[in-house]
């Protein structure tokens, strides 16, 4: 499927002889050099995604000192973690539909301010119940951000660079995760876990306020309504594109897709893509949250220091970042079907290999950190690059809704992850934990195989 934006947004049928032909926004962006305005939009959106990755990993880092301070068992935090993930699932599905109705910009700003305020407030809680409430609110904000952010990356980029733009934008998630590990290593020993939430929440609030002043709306979203004509003309002028007063632009009807319609995700030609994306996101997010949310607790429970556990958390994220950079090349050469299914197969091998690693805090932690970086390379990279497939599979009118529902269903996998992780650790320890990761990666590979409209290999 050749995703030229014109196939989504062009007015169907022959132009009436005495009327000018409709202007296609996608084609205008494709033909124009990259502008400062596009850079501004992408960077401001990327800052929000970095904070998503950072704030989402603060609680797992805080769990080890909280276990000692509050005198509770590890299982008590399974509910706090899961409630936050339920909030993310609700926020993601709602955020996708809202983003297709009111715009990407407002959805992104509201989401960033919401999870920033909730994370900041988390620094002042004194019991597990208050923390559960704050994590629910933060999770809803975190979830609402991602569909709109992915759509924003895709819609400011030229069509032939869309997969690259989305992947590099989403690589900010593990970048934020890596920063959270470094932040945890710096502040958890002293001044402690409250400072972790104060810093993370405060930075997110500041970014939300900056976005309120300077983040533009997606030009493709603005082109869907004649009421946005003045805003669209101004934005395109900032991008170096002049739109004449008499030039019509496409409206909201695109390939028969109802705006923000869930039923349209199962229209003929989209069923396999929707089911495959839902299955892939469910399985990979199950794996991602098992490793990222519980690895610090597992390692400290095995006798490793909190600094080693924090560095291990960063290694998982750093691995995902490098996977995205290299994975873009793999997708360009082989297409997303072969590239991503190959990564999933390699992940099965690596995670099964980790079941045999001897846990011994008395030995150097370097070999373990290297192996965890490799696991993060495959799991984190897959999770991010599946977004590129999702943006490819849906047209503009359904893009945020399609991504929102796919990731929202995926969040159900993350909700299950703390309970599966604690059950696996209780019954089979370290080995059982990684066996379940291998199972999740195998399901990811099968789901990717079901998807019909993968990103094709670049024409050479």
QUIQUIPE-V680960 format. One record per residue. N is the residue number from 1. RES is the residue in three letters. PHI is phi as a letter, one per 40 degrees, with the letter a starting at -180 (999 if undefined). NEAR is the number of other C-alpha atoms within 8 Angstrom. D_LAST is the distance of its C-alpha to the last C-alpha in Angstrom with 2 decimals. Layout:
[[N RES PHI NEAR D_LAST] [N RES PHI NEAR D_LAST]]
This chain:
[[1 UNK 999 6 16.39] [2 UNK c 4 14.71] [3 UNK c 7 16.96] [4 UNK c 9 17.34] [5 UNK d 9 20.75] [6 UNK c 10 22.08] [7 UNK c 8 22.12] [8 UNK c 10 24.54] [9 UNK b 15 26.65] [10 UNK c 11 26.88] [11 UNK c 7 30.32] [12 UNK c 4 30.47] [13 UNK g 4 31.92] [14 UNK c 4 32.72] [15 UNK c 8 34.10] [16 UNK c 6 37.78] [17 UNK d 5 38.43] [18 UNK c 4 40.59] [19 UNK b 6 38.45] [20 UNK c 10 35.48] [21 UNK c 7 32.12] [22 UNK c 11 31.30] [23 UNK c 10 29.11] [24 UNK c 11 26.16] [25 UNK c 13 26.15] [26 UNK d 13 22.59] [27 UNK c 9 21.37] [28 UNK c 10 23.77] [29 UNK c 11 22.49] [30 UNK c 11 18.82] [31 UNK c 6 19.96] [32 UNK b 8 22.26] [33 UNK c 6 21.94] [34 UNK c 7 22.88] [35 UNK b 9 26.70] [36 UNK c 7 29.58] [37 UNK c 8 30.56] [38 UNK c 11 27.29] [39 UNK c 9 27.77] [40 UNK c 9 31.35] [41 UNK c 11 30.54] [42 UNK c 12 27.95] [43 UNK c 8 30.27] [44 UNK c 11 33.31] [45 UNK c 13 31.62] [46 UNK c 11 30.34] [47 UNK c 10 33.94] [48 UNK c 14 35.12] [49 UNK c 16 32.63] [50 UNK d 14 33.75] [51 UNK c 13 37.30] [52 UNK d 12 36.42] [53 UNK c 15 35.28] [54 UNK c 16 38.33] [55 UNK c 14 41.02] [56 UNK c 9 39.90] [57 UNK b 12 40.67] [58 UNK c 13 44.00] [59 UNK c 8 46.19] [60 UNK d 12 44.96] [61 UNK c 12 45.71] [62 UNK c 11 49.11] [63 UNK d 11 50.17] [64 UNK d 12 51.56] [65 UNK c 9 53.99] [66 UNK c 10 54.86] [67 UNK d 11 55.89] [68 UNK c 8 58.46] [69 UNK c 6 59.60] [70 UNK c 7 60.05] [71 UNK g 7 61.14] [72 UNK b 7 58.97] [73 UNK c 7 57.01] [74 UNK d 8 53.23] [75 UNK c 7 53.15] [76 UNK c 9 54.55] [77 UNK c 10 51.28] [78 UNK c 11 49.32] [79 UNK c 10 50.69] [80 UNK c 12 49.93] [81 UNK c 13 46.34] [82 UNK c 13 45.97] [83 UNK c 12 47.58] [84 UNK c 15 45.15] [85 UNK c 14 42.27] [86 UNK c 14 43.97] [87 UNK d 16 44.10] [88 UNK c 18 40.37] [89 UNK c 17 39.77] [90 UNK c 11 42.05] [91 UNK c 15 40.59] [92 UNK c 19 36.98] [93 UNK c 15 37.68] [94 UNK c 10 39.99] [95 UNK c 17 37.76] [96 UNK c 18 34.83] [97 UNK c 13 37.05] [98 UNK c 11 38.83] [99 UNK c 15 35.63] [100 UNK c 16 34.66] [101 UNK b 8 38.19] [102 UNK b 8 39.34] [103 UNK h 12 36.13] [104 UNK c 15 33.95] [105 UNK d 11 35.96] [106 UNK c 9 39.38] [107 UNK c 15 38.23] [108 UNK c 14 36.67] [109 UNK c 12 39.77] [110 UNK c 10 42.25] [111 UNK c 14 40.51] [112 UNK c 16 40.41] [113 UNK c 13 44.06] [114 UNK c 11 45.11] [115 UNK c 16 43.77] [116 UNK c 15 44.81] [117 UNK c 12 48.39] [118 UNK c 13 48.63] [119 UNK c 16 47.36] [120 UNK d 13 49.78] [121 UNK c 12 52.61] [122 UNK c 13 51.81] [123 UNK c 12 53.29] [124 UNK b 6 56.71] [125 UNK c 8 56.96] [126 UNK b 6 59.59] [127 UNK a 7 59.06] [128 UNK c 9 56.46] [129 UNK c 6 57.15] [130 UNK c 9 56.47] [131 UNK c 12 53.25] [132 UNK d 13 52.16] [133 UNK c 8 52.79] [134 UNK c 12 50.81] [135 UNK c 16 47.86] [136 UNK c 14 47.81] [137 UNK c 13 47.64] [138 UNK c 17 45.06] [139 UNK c 16 42.92] [140 UNK c 18 42.97] [141 UNK c 17 41.78] [142 UNK c 16 39.04] [143 UNK c 17 37.81] [144 UNK c 18 37.85] [145 UNK c 17 35.54] [146 UNK c 11 32.30] [147 UNK c 16 31.30] [148 UNK c 16 31.99] [149 UNK c 12 30.25] [150 UNK c 15 27.00] [151 UNK c 12 27.20] [152 UNK c 12 27.95] [153 UNK d 14 24.92] [154 UNK c 13 22.64] [155 UNK c 11 24.48] [156 UNK c 13 24.64] [157 UNK c 12 20.90] [158 UNK d 10 18.33] [159 UNK d 11 16.69] [160 UNK c 7 13.12] [161 UNK b 8 15.01] [162 UNK c 13 17.47] [163 UNK c 14 16.70] [164 UNK c 9 16.79] [165 UNK c 11 19.97] [166 UNK c 14 21.71] [167 UNK c 14 21.06] [168 UNK c 10 22.24] [169 UNK c 12 25.09] [170 UNK c 13 26.19] [171 UNK c 12 26.12] [172 UNK c 14 29.29] [173 UNK c 13 31.09] [174 UNK c 14 31.14] [175 UNK c 14 31.65] [176 UNK c 15 34.77] [177 UNK c 17 35.74] [178 UNK c 15 35.55] [179 UNK c 10 37.73] [180 UNK c 14 40.17] [181 UNK c 14 40.70] [182 UNK c 11 41.42] [183 UNK c 9 43.69] [184 UNK c 12 45.47] [185 UNK c 12 46.08] [186 UNK c 8 47.54] [187 UNK b 12 49.82] [188 UNK c 13 50.71] [189 UNK c 7 53.20] [190 UNK a 6 54.77] [191 UNK c 8 55.22] [192 UNK h 9 53.90] [193 UNK c 12 51.98] [194 UNK c 10 53.31] [195 UNK c 11 51.73] [196 UNK d 15 48.37] [197 UNK c 15 48.55] [198 UNK c 13 50.09] [199 UNK c 9 47.32] [200 UNK c 15 44.46] [201 UNK c 16 46.04] [202 UNK c 11 47.10] [203 UNK c 10 43.67] [204 UNK c 14 42.17] [205 UNK c 12 44.95] [206 UNK c 8 44.34] [207 UNK c 12 40.60] [208 UNK c 13 41.54] [209 UNK c 10 43.95] [210 UNK c 9 41.42] [211 UNK c 10 38.98] [212 UNK d 8 41.89] [213 UNK c 6 42.22] [214 UNK b 6 38.66] [215 UNK c 12 36.01] [216 UNK c 7 34.72] [217 UNK c 9 33.94] [218 UNK c 12 30.47] [219 UNK c 12 29.85] [220 UNK c 11 28.38] [221 UNK c 12 31.55] [222 UNK c 12 33.79] [223 UNK c 15 32.26] [224 UNK c 10 33.54] [225 UNK b 10 37.16] [226 UNK d 8 38.90] [227 UNK c 5 41.34] [228 UNK c 9 38.73] [229 UNK d 10 38.17] [230 UNK c 7 39.91] [231 UNK c 8 38.14] [232 UNK c 11 34.72] [233 UNK c 10 35.55] [234 UNK c 8 36.72] [235 UNK c 10 33.71] [236 UNK c 12 31.24] [237 UNK c 10 33.40] [238 UNK c 9 33.11] [239 UNK c 11 29.32] [240 UNK g 8 29.65] [241 UNK b 9 29.32] [242 UNK c 7 32.35] [243 UNK b 8 33.35] [244 UNK c 5 36.11] [245 UNK c 4 39.21] [246 UNK c 5 38.68] [247 UNK c 10 35.04] [248 UNK c 8 34.97] [249 UNK b 10 32.45] [250 UNK d 14 31.59] [251 UNK c 10 34.24] [252 UNK c 9 34.30] [253 UNK c 10 33.50] [254 UNK b 12 29.98] [255 UNK f 8 28.97] [256 UNK g 5 32.53] [257 UNK c 11 32.32] [258 UNK c 10 35.59] [259 UNK c 9 35.46] [260 UNK g 13 35.81] [261 UNK c 11 36.74] [262 UNK c 8 36.63] [263 UNK c 6 37.16] [264 UNK c 9 33.96] [265 UNK c 11 32.02] [266 UNK b 10 33.22] [267 UNK c 8 32.60] [268 UNK d 5 31.09] [269 UNK g 6 27.41] [270 UNK b 10 27.86] [271 UNK c 10 30.32] [272 UNK c 10 28.01] [273 UNK c 12 25.98] [274 UNK c 13 29.24] [275 UNK c 11 30.94] [276 UNK c 13 28.04] [277 UNK c 14 27.64] [278 UNK c 13 31.42] [279 UNK c 12 31.64] [280 UNK c 16 28.84] [281 UNK c 17 30.36] [282 UNK d 15 33.85] [283 UNK c 14 33.15] [284 UNK c 16 31.10] [285 UNK c 13 33.60] [286 UNK d 16 36.39] [287 UNK c 14 34.94] [288 UNK c 12 34.16] [289 UNK c 12 37.68] [290 UNK c 14 39.39] [291 UNK c 8 38.02] [292 UNK c 12 38.11] [293 UNK c 10 41.39] [294 UNK b 12 43.39] [295 UNK c 12 42.27] [296 UNK d 16 44.58] [297 UNK c 12 47.51] [298 UNK c 8 46.83] [299 UNK c 11 46.72] [300 UNK c 12 49.82] [301 UNK c 7 51.60] [302 UNK c 9 50.88] [303 UNK h 7 52.51] [304 UNK c 10 49.69] [305 UNK c 8 50.44] [306 UNK c 10 49.18] [307 UNK c 7 47.23] [308 UNK c 9 45.34] [309 UNK c 14 44.71] [310 UNK c 14 43.38] [311 UNK c 11 41.10] [312 UNK c 14 39.83] [313 UNK c 14 38.96] [314 UNK c 14 36.95] [315 UNK c 14 35.18] [316 UNK c 17 33.98] [317 UNK c 16 32.54] [318 UNK c 14 31.04] [319 UNK d 16 29.24] [320 UNK c 18 27.68] [321 UNK c 15 26.57] [322 UNK c 10 24.72] [323 UNK c 13 23.15] [324 UNK c 15 21.63] [325 UNK c 9 20.22] [326 UNK c 8 18.63] [327 UNK c 11 17.86] [328 UNK d 11 15.60] [329 UNK c 8 13.22] [330 UNK c 11 13.83] [331 UNK c 15 13.20] [332 UNK c 11 9.89] [333 UNK c 8 8.74] [334 UNK b 12 11.13] [335 UNK g 14 12.34] [336 UNK c 15 15.93] [337 UNK c 11 17.70] [338 UNK c 9 16.95] [339 UNK c 12 16.90] [340 UNK c 14 20.16] [341 UNK c 13 21.95] [342 UNK c 8 21.42] [343 UNK c 10 22.99] [344 UNK c 15 25.83] [345 UNK c 11 26.56] [346 UNK c 9 26.74] [347 UNK c 13 29.05] [348 UNK c 13 31.39] [349 UNK c 9 31.79] [350 UNK c 10 32.47] [351 UNK c 13 34.95] [352 UNK c 11 36.81] [353 UNK c 8 37.03] [354 UNK c 10 38.61] [355 UNK c 12 41.40] [356 UNK c 7 42.74] [357 UNK c 7 42.76] [358 UNK c 4 46.42] [359 UNK c 5 47.43] [360 UNK a 6 49.84] [361 UNK c 9 50.39] [362 UNK c 4 52.32] [363 UNK c 5 49.22] [364 UNK c 6 46.53] [365 UNK c 8 44.19] [366 UNK c 6 41.20] [367 UNK d 7 39.87] [368 UNK c 8 40.20] [369 UNK c 10 38.41] [370 UNK c 9 35.48] [371 UNK c 9 35.25] [372 UNK c 11 35.56] [373 UNK c 15 32.76] [374 UNK c 11 30.53] [375 UNK c 13 31.75] [376 UNK c 15 31.08] [377 UNK d 16 27.56] [378 UNK c 15 26.80] [379 UNK c 15 29.11] [380 UNK c 16 28.70] [381 UNK c 16 24.94] [382 UNK c 15 24.73] [383 UNK d 12 27.22] [384 UNK c 12 25.31] [385 UNK c 13 21.80] [386 UNK c 12 23.26] [387 UNK d 13 24.02] [388 UNK c 14 20.37] [389 UNK c 13 20.37] [390 UNK c 12 23.66] [391 UNK c 15 22.62] [392 UNK c 12 19.70] [393 UNK c 10 22.18] [394 UNK b 9 24.90] [395 UNK c 12 25.36] [396 UNK d 11 27.08] [397 UNK c 12 30.59] [398 UNK b 16 30.21] [399 UNK c 13 27.91] [400 UNK c 18 30.72] [401 UNK c 17 32.84] [402 UNK c 14 30.18] [403 UNK c 14 29.35] [404 UNK d 16 33.09] [405 UNK c 12 34.16] [406 UNK c 12 31.49] [407 UNK c 15 32.42] [408 UNK c 15 36.07] [409 UNK c 12 36.13] [410 UNK c 18 34.40] [411 UNK c 16 37.27] [412 UNK c 12 39.62] [413 UNK c 14 38.07] [414 UNK c 17 38.89] [415 UNK c 13 42.39] [416 UNK c 10 42.93] [417 UNK d 13 41.62] [418 UNK c 16 44.83] [419 UNK c 8 47.02] [420 UNK c 8 44.80] [421 UNK c 11 44.55] [422 UNK c 10 48.32] [423 UNK c 8 49.09] [424 UNK c 12 46.78] [425 UNK c 11 48.29] [426 UNK c 7 51.80] [427 UNK c 7 51.43] [428 UNK b 9 49.15] [429 UNK g 9 48.55] [430 UNK d 8 45.50] [431 UNK c 10 44.23] [432 UNK c 12 44.56] [433 UNK d 13 42.69] [434 UNK c 12 39.56] [435 UNK c 11 39.89] [436 UNK c 9 39.54] [437 UNK c 12 36.46] [438 UNK c 13 34.92] [439 UNK c 9 35.96] [440 UNK c 12 34.36] [441 UNK c 16 31.01] [442 UNK c 11 31.24] [443 UNK c 11 31.88] [444 UNK d 14 28.90] [445 UNK c 13 26.63] [446 UNK c 10 28.26] [447 UNK c 13 27.97] [448 UNK c 13 24.24] [449 UNK c 10 23.95] [450 UNK c 10 25.93] [451 UNK c 13 23.65] [452 UNK c 7 21.83] [453 UNK c 9 19.66] [454 UNK c 12 17.59] [455 UNK c 13 14.81] [456 UNK c 11 11.67] [457 UNK c 10 8.68] [458 UNK c 8 6.19] [459 UNK c 3 3.79] [460 UNK b 2 0.00]]
